[in-house]
Amino acid sequence: MTPHPRLPLQAVLFDMDGTLVDTERLWWEAVEHVARRRLTEADHPEVLGRPVEHTAQWLAEATGAPAADIARELHREFTGRVRTGTVPRPGALDLLDALARDGVPTALVTASPRAVADMVLDALGRGRFAVSVTADDTDRTKPAPDPYLAACRALGVDPAACVAVEDTPTGVSSAEAAGCAVLAVPSLAPIDAAPGRTVRESLVGVTPKELRAMVTHELRVMSWNLWLGGTKVDDHRAKQLKAILETGADVVGLQETGGTAAQELAEALGWHHHRAGENLGIISRHPITARLGDPDVGFYGAAGVRIRIAPGRGVDVWTAHLHYTPYGPYASAFDGLSAAELIAHEEVRLAQMRDTLRWIAGTSLPSVPVVLVGDFNCASHLGRPDVEWPVTKAAEAAGLSDSYREAHPDPVADPGPTWSPIHPVHEDGSGRPEPQDRIDYVLHRGLTVLDSWTYVSGTPRPWPDVARNDWPSDHAAVVTTFAVRAANRQAVTRGNHCGRGG
């Protein structure tokens, strides 16, 4: 298998104080000097990641001195220390250089004032950052999302495709409220891991690849009709396992399971499984957190599961099998039916698709993407535009996109047939060529397609000499790799903040 492309990491947004440079310690020392006492852990919430004005007001309430005078003294003490004591944090410059080599833009996002940020930029090198946002540039600073949103706007990037690197809970709150993934490298105060957040002891050894993985998880989905469980081919179960491993699939929607295939394949792989009726099943390397649809569905119909691929990242995966008669490609190729007559032939499958879509609509959640795979036993309006094939049109109207056609938009150059690798000629003995059509699909809503292809192992012998085939099915499988991104978390933090911070 060739490597598939990745959804790009659009930008990395760096906090300054305590993250890139060891100024959090300098700020702590400046506050201690002005407060004329040693600070303790109890003082963290009023000092770390806070703007000058906040800490000055806190000290004013404790001492009775004017807050404006304290703010001026804090600023003077801190800037003096920055001029003489700016030291890059371990691993910071190496990570900035690696991102530059990979062409990933970076921004400096700080709650310090512009005067302090400019001193640090001079020390680190202004050319390392495409954008800088300081406390002087937004009405509200951290923990409000405004600074990170401003940086994303300036870069022209999606916050959900960015990683923010922070060292304080205040900064983490700001970045997560903006919708960014967060790499937390605590300096003075501890930070807990959470969905969409990674915690490291330092930036040493952090790579762009690691940051890229934080933005998106990949999910490889396979649709496969096993052909009566695979029983027409010798040693079919071992060959099925080999095919699944070769594709690198993470979840497989199965049709014609013969009742036990889903359980047996899952047990052999060490995966999770769901069996519905005697024909449908889903196996997944990711945990199944819910079973959807009718567990006693008949030979035709649909069944689904909700899987958890990472904390805070779930996907609903459905598998469907629609009735095979009357078969539209035969009616078109052999009987010469008109477009209107072919559409009328789809009534049974269209009703089954509508039932499937109602199940999906009744169980789906707004924040959870949906994948619908299956053997639909019908052509697609995207591959044969001479007919408005209603089954695939209905799925499209419900917001489901055809992943194969997203990856291969030209149906002439990439027809992607799945029926049938073992039927080059029609099995009625007439010698007529078998219509080779794409009737198996991986549809989706809410995901990004990275790649999609059809898959058959070996060179299958034609029917009926199939017992020794490496490929244990009469259908090709369809495999799609998706990018699954965390939900964009938006929040509003009340209050005005300006000055120095994280």
NORNORHU-V266588 format. One record per helix or strand. SS is the DSSP state (H for helix, E for strand). FROM is the first residue (numbers start at 0). TO is the last residue. If there is no record, write none. Layout:
BEGIN
ss: <SS:SS>
from: <FROM:FROM>
to: <TO:TO>
END
This chain:
BEGIN
ss: <E:E:E:H:H:H:H:E:H:E:H:H:E:H:H:E:H:E:E:E:H:E:H:H:E:H:E:E:E:E:E:H:H:H:E:H:E:H:E:E:E:E:E:E:E>
from: <10:16:20:22:40:51:66:87:91:104:113:125:130:145:158:161:168:180:193:196:207:215:227:235:250:260:271:279:286:300:312:327:338:346:368:389:400:402:418:424:432:436:439:447:476>
to: <13:16:20:34:46:62:84:87:100:108:123:127:132:154:160:165:177:183:193:198:214:224:229:246:254:268:275:283:291:309:320:332:343:362:374:396:401:406:418:424:432:436:444:454:484>
END
